[in-house]
Amino acid sequence: NAGVTQTPKFQVLKTGQSMTLQCAQDMNHEYMSWYRQDPGMGLRLIHYSVGAGITDQGEVPNGYNVSRSTTEDFPLRLLSAAPSQTSVYFCASSYSYRVGEKLFFGSGTQLSVL
Amino acid sequence: AQTVTQSQPEMSVQEAETVTLSCTYDTSESDYYLFWYKQPPSRQMILVIRQEAYKQQNATENRFSVNFQKAAKSFSLKISDSQLGDAAMYFCAYRRDFGNEKLTFGTGTRLTIIP
């Protein structure tokens, strides 16, 4: 079982560059989300989706775009990278958006913006 | 706004001993869920245990159990018979029981197991 797959695992960008972090799950999960993890802080929600074609903003959405054209994929786009976006990014999914559902996490993407 | 506080940045325990990690939270809601997630060096977040606020009985999962004190807004994690594989960052998290899809995380506790 692949679970939640994130690519790439590491990425270095220059300020102003754009890129897409990929996330795919093979568990037919309705709910997918993106978090960022910064030193000394807990994970913070960037964007989430409760199904194909439906996305919404989380706690820290500025500078990021998402789309959900299929159930399996939920890419995160950085429009114009900034040093403040240096972080570890996690994609997570669950069977549904019910509150108590277990979240399955990918192994993260470590992003550095110079 | 909901907040989750983990006041112990680092903890250590002798292998086979018991350790308790602390977590407090602030909310005005009566219905919510609480979680403990483990993040080993591989970086992947793994659910350890979850507690529904309306359940008075403390959740247990094998060697992991919680002490849920709703009035005190406290949610500690007890690890019994600590093993080397338990070494990780542990995050406490909160989620409201409606609407908002956000998990609010604490800042984490790094647990070291001493052989």
Interface residues (C-beta under 8 A of the other chain):
Chain A: Y31 S33 Y35 G40 M41 G42 L43 R44 L45 Y48 V50 D56 G58 E59 V88 F90 A92 Y97 V99 G100 K102 L103 F105 G106 S107 G108
Chain B: V4 Y32 Y33 S42 R43 Q44 M45 I46 L47 R50 E52 F91 A93 R95 R96 D97 F98 E101 K102 L103 T104 F105 G106 T107 G108
